[in-house]
Amino acid sequence: MRAKRSFISGHTIPVAGTSLSDSPVPIYVAAAGPMVAKYAGRGGDGFICTSGKATELYTEKLLPNVAAGRELSSRNVPDYDMMIEVKVSFDTDRARAMEDTRHWAALALSPEEKMSVEDPLEMERLSDALPVERAASRWIVSTDPDEHVERIKFYHELGFRHLVFHAPGPDQARFLDLYAEHILPRLRAQLG
């Protein structure tokens, strides 16, 4: 634990004839609600959240509380990072893009539907029972690259500069190839 604290605080740690980190390791705080978002702003070097939720969660709860926490902080973090995991399902075949979201269908269950579920098999049963349209409801699902870019721009306009793309399907190599070919060049051209 002493080595971890030393590493995080920016001290050099000798490791088999070499050293790790001469500068502090940034600490990111993930939040899904206002209280932890405020803590993220006050104590973190960056904020993490996920996409696919109501606009009001970001504009009225999370981001205002990150800003309030930063105002309360005695730390000056000029390059404070805003990271978001963007849930995307892209394929040249729309049916496949939709069907891939079934792997993460539990995300579409409401808090009330999940609250009392303790058995993972029951959670799987509930998820499997969802229609594909509902499973896809938390994702950007499209065969249109421009639609993906437009919908991702929403998060960029909120201030997120660190985008992490989460694809739901099992064929990650296919996703990476398709996204690299069809989406990322357009995204870079528009967002820089």
C-alpha positions in Angstrom: 0.0 0.0 0.0 2.9 2.4 0.7 4.2 1.9 -2.8 0.7 2.6 -4.2 0.4 5.8 -2.2 3.9 6.8 -3.2 3.2 6.1 -6.9 -0.1 8.1 -6.9 1.5 11.0 -5.1 4.1 11.2 -7.9 7.2 9.8 -6.2 9.6 7.6 -8.1 9.4 3.9 -7.3 12.4 1.7 -8.2 11.3 -1.5 -10.0 14.1 -3.9 -11.0 16.5 -1.3 -12.1 14.0 1.2 -13.5 11.4 3.6 -12.1 7.8 4.3 -12.6 6.2 7.8 -12.8 7.9 11.0 -12.0 4.5 12.8 -12.0 1.3 12.1 -10.2 -1.1 9.5 -11.7 -4.4 11.2 -12.5 -7.3 9.9 -10.6 -10.7 9.8 -12.4 -13.9 9.5 -10.5 -17.0 7.8 -12.1 -20.4 9.0 -11.2 -24.0 8.3 -12.1 -25.6 10.7 -9.7 -25.2 14.3 -8.5 -23.5 13.6 -5.1 -20.6 11.6 -6.5 -20.4 13.9 -9.5 -19.7 16.8 -7.1 -17.1 14.7 -5.4 -15.5 14.0 -8.8 -15.2 17.7 -9.4 -13.8 18.4 -6.0 -11.4 15.6 -5.6 -10.6 14.1 -9.0 -8.5 14.9 -12.0 -11.2 13.8 -14.3 -14.8 12.7 -14.4 -16.3 9.5 -16.0 -19.8 8.6 -16.9 -21.7 6.6 -19.5 -23.9 7.6 -22.4 -27.5 6.6 -23.3 -29.4 8.2 -20.4 -31.8 11.1 -20.4 -30.3 14.5 -21.5 -31.4 16.0 -18.1 -29.2 13.7 -16.2 -26.1 15.3 -17.9 -27.3 18.9 -18.2 -29.1 19.2 -14.9 -27.5 16.8 -12.5 -24.0 15.4 -13.4 -22.2 18.3 -15.2 -23.5 21.1 -12.9 -22.4 19.1 -9.9 -18.9 18.4 -11.4 -18.6 22.2 -12.0 -19.8 22.9 -8.4 -17.3 20.5 -7.0 -14.5 22.0 -9.0 -15.4 25.5 -7.6 -15.3 24.1 -4.1 -11.9 22.4 -4.7 -8.7 23.9 -3.3 -6.9 22.0 -6.0 -6.1 23.7 -9.4 -6.6 21.1 -12.1 -6.3 23.1 -15.4 -6.5 20.1 -17.6 -9.5 18.4 -15.8 -10.7 15.6 -18.1 -14.2 14.7 -19.0 -14.5 11.1 -20.1 -17.6 9.3 -21.4 -18.2 5.7 -22.4 -20.3 6.1 -25.5 -22.5 3.0 -26.2 -22.5 2.4 -29.9 -23.6 -0.4 -32.1 -22.6 0.1 -35.7 -22.7 -2.4 -38.6 -23.5 -2.3 -42.3 -26.3 -4.7 -41.4 -29.0 -3.0 -39.2 -30.4 -6.2 -38.0 -27.0 -7.3 -36.7 -26.4 -3.9 -35.1 -29.7 -4.2 -33.3 -29.2 -7.8 -32.3 -25.8 -7.1 -30.9 -27.4 -4.9 -28.2 -29.0 -8.0 -26.7 -25.7 -8.9 -25.1 -26.1 -5.8 -22.8 -29.9 -5.8 -22.6 -29.8 -5.5 -18.8 -28.8 -1.9 -19.3 -32.3 -1.2 -20.6 -34.0 -2.6 -17.5 -35.4 0.1 -15.3 -34.1 0.5 -11.8 -37.4 -0.8 -10.5 -37.0 -3.9 -12.6 -33.5 -4.6 -11.4 -33.8 -3.4 -7.7 -34.9 -6.7 -6.1 -33.0 -9.1 -8.5 -30.2 -10.8 -6.7 -29.8 -13.9 -8.9 -27.8 -13.3 -12.1 -29.8 -16.0 -13.9 -33.0 -14.1 -13.1 -31.3 -10.9 -14.4 -30.4 -12.8 -17.6 -34.0 -14.1 -17.9 -35.4 -10.6 -17.6 -32.9 -9.2 -20.1 -33.6 -12.0 -22.6 -37.4 -11.3 -22.4 -36.9 -7.7 -23.6 -37.8 -6.9 -27.2 -34.7 -6.0 -29.3 -36.0 -2.4 -29.6 -35.9 -1.9 -25.9 -32.5 -3.7 -25.6 -31.2 -1.2 -28.1 -32.7 1.9 -26.4 -29.5 2.8 -24.5 -27.3 2.6 -27.6 -26.5 4.6 -30.6 -27.6 2.0 -33.2 -27.4 2.8 -36.9 -25.9 1.8 -40.2 -25.5 5.5 -41.0 -22.0 6.8 -40.1 -23.2 10.4 -40.2 -25.9 9.6 -37.6 -23.3 8.1 -35.3 -21.2 11.3 -35.6 -24.1 13.6 -35.0 -25.2 11.7 -31.9 -21.7 11.5 -30.5 -21.3 15.3 -31.1 -24.0 15.8 -28.5 -21.6 14.5 -25.8 -18.7 16.5 -27.2 -20.8 19.7 -27.0 -21.5 18.9 -23.3 -17.7 19.1 -22.8 -16.6 15.5 -23.0 -13.3 15.4 -24.8 -12.2 11.8 -23.9 -14.5 9.4 -25.7 -14.4 5.7 -25.1 -16.5 3.6 -27.5 -18.3 0.5 -26.1 -19.6 -1.9 -28.7 -22.0 -4.6 -27.4 -21.5 -7.5 -29.8 -19.1 -10.4 -29.5 -17.2 -9.7 -32.7 -15.1 -6.8 -31.5 -12.5 -7.1 -34.3 -15.4 -6.5 -36.8 -16.6 -3.6 -34.8 -13.2 -2.0 -34.6 -12.6 -2.4 -38.4 -16.0 -1.0 -39.3 -15.7 1.9 -36.8 -12.2 2.8 -37.9 -13.2 2.8 -41.5 -16.6 4.5 -41.4 -17.0 6.5 -38.2 -13.7 7.7 -36.8 -12.5 9.6 -39.9 -15.8 11.5 -40.0 -15.6 12.1 -36.2 -12.0 13.4 -36.4 -12.9 15.7 -39.4 -15.8 17.3 -37.4 -14.4 17.3 -33.9 -10.7 17.7 -34.5 
